Amino acid sequence: MSEVLEKLFRSKAEIKFLRLFLNNPDEEYLLTEASQKSKINLATSRKEINNLAKIKFLLSRKKVGKIYYRVNHDFIFYDELKKIIFKTSPTSSDKIKTQVLKLGQVRFLLISGVFINSEKSKVDIMIVGEHLNKSKLKTFLSIIEAEAGKGVNYVCMSTDEFRYRKGMFDKFVINILESPHKILVDRMKGV
């Protein structure tokens, strides 16, 4: 039993793989796929996935000469690990704020969903502002998704669109604002 615990939580890479497999419990991944999704180099990925397979957290199967890995639902600490992983945010609010502020003139930033441990939210990140750099946004989301171990739902809109939709009591916007969330940036005067 202690051998299993000693093998857990040794590195950031391992935590990324725990998130990936626990957030996608019915998916199977090749080593290269898991490595790419988690943005971890192949050598480190091989080491971490082999360690997780040794303690039976991951199951493997061969199919047409390739080895696929998936989470073992019968792993002795499966439920406990799931609770621990889901209770912790995949990245810090400060890191999100710092990165999003580099995207353009951000007037409002809200996090929800995966970042505050709320399953009720339709979006994980809401960004309101002008001149948002789409290629930087794509890179940012790719990094955040690798840390979260799953796709991140986001919405971007201009300040005028946000004001209009909020003023019209747009169901989508109101739902986001009424769901559990944390506001990281609020430079919206009178909205």
Secondary structure, 3 states (H helix, E strand, C coil): CHHHHHHCCCCHHHHHHHHHHHHCCCCCEEHHHHHHHHCCCHHHHHHHHHHHHHCCCEEEEEECCEEEEEECCCCCCHHHHHHHHHHCCCCCHHHHHHHHHCCCEEEEEEEEHHHCCCCCCCCCEEEEEECCCHHHHHHHHHHHHHHHCCCCCEEEECHHHHHHHHHCCCHHHHHHHHCCEEEEEECCCCC
